[in-house]
Amino acid sequence: MSGTDQVEELQHQVEHTRAQLGQTVDELNRRAEEKMHKAAELVPFALGGLAVIVVLLLLRKIRR
């Protein structure tokens, strides 16, 4: 195998690896986006829970 053939083979391997990495990054980004959407769905419940706690603390302080 000549030096030129080796270089071409390495270039092909690099291109293939880059394509695989691109697919992996795309998949990781997709999963991260799904998780962010799921977390965002929980924000109203968390805020509601926090509001209840604040109200209970205020009621407790007022009664004393």
C-alpha distance (Angstrom), angle and dihedral (degrees) to the residues before:
residue distance angle dihedral
M1 . . .
S2 3.77 . .
G3 3.77 125.1 .
T4 3.81 90.4 -107.2
D5 3.81 91.3 53.7
Q6 3.80 90.8 49.8
V7 3.79 91.4 50.2
E8 3.81 91.4 49.6
E9 3.81 91.1 48.6
L10 3.80 91.3 49.7
Q11 3.80 90.6 48.4
H12 3.80 89.2 51.8
Q13 3.81 90.7 49.9
V14 3.81 91.2 48.9
E15 3.82 91.5 50.6
H16 3.80 90.8 48.8
T17 3.80 92.0 48.7
R18 3.81 91.4 48.4
A19 3.79 90.3 51.9
Q20 3.80 91.1 50.7
L21 3.81 91.5 48.0
G22 3.79 90.0 49.7
Q23 3.81 90.5 53.6
T24 3.80 90.8 47.5
V25 3.81 92.4 50.3
D26 3.80 90.8 48.1
E27 3.81 90.9 51.4
L28 3.81 92.2 47.8
N29 3.81 90.7 49.1
R30 3.80 90.7 49.8
R31 3.82 91.7 51.0
A32 3.80 92.2 46.8
E33 3.79 90.6 50.9
E34 3.81 91.1 51.0
K35 3.81 90.9 50.9
M36 3.80 91.6 48.6
H37 3.81 90.4 52.4
K38 3.81 91.1 49.8
A39 3.80 90.7 49.3
A40 3.80 91.0 47.7
E41 3.80 89.4 55.0
L42 3.81 89.1 59.6
V43 3.81 95.5 52.3
P44 3.83 95.6 86.3
F45 3.81 90.8 52.0
A46 3.79 91.5 48.8
L47 3.81 91.4 49.5
G48 3.79 90.8 47.4
G49 3.79 90.6 51.2
L50 3.77 90.9 48.6
A51 3.80 90.7 50.4
V52 3.82 90.6 52.0
I53 3.80 90.9 51.0
V54 3.81 91.7 49.5
V55 3.81 91.6 49.3
L56 3.81 91.8 48.7
L57 3.79 91.1 49.3
L58 3.80 91.2 49.2
L59 3.80 91.7 48.9
R60 3.78 90.3 49.5
K61 3.81 91.1 50.4
I62 3.81 92.8 47.3
R63 3.83 93.0 51.0
R64 3.80 92.9 54.7
